[in-house]
Amino acid sequence: MFLLNARHISRSIHQNQQRDIETIAKVLEVSVSQCYEELRKWRTLGILEFVRVPVKDSTSFMKGYMLSGMTVNQLIDKAYSQINMFVRRTR
C-alpha cells in the first residue's frame, strides 16, 4: 500500500498538484487535527520543509510541505539496503 501511495504522491509532486489536509489525513488514517500535529512534528524533526513552488503558466506560488532532499535520500538508502538484505536471505 505504501508503494502505491508513494507512486501517486510522487506523480502529483512532479506535476505540482496540491493535496489538501483531508487527503493527507485519510492516507495517514488519522483525524485532520492529528494530521496537523504530525506535520508540525515532522517539520520540527527536519523531515518536511515548508516550500513555495511556482505554479505553471502563472506568476503565483503554491505553498506547502515537501520531503527534504536528505529525507528522500535516506529513504532510498534504507529501501536499497532492505532489498539487498532480502536478496541475501533468499539465496
Secondary structure, 3 states (H helix, E strand, C coil): CHHHHHHHHHHHHHCCCCCCHHHHHHHHCCCHHHHHHHHHHHHHCCCEEEEEEECCCCCCEEEEEEECHHHHHHHHHHHHHHHHHHHHHCC
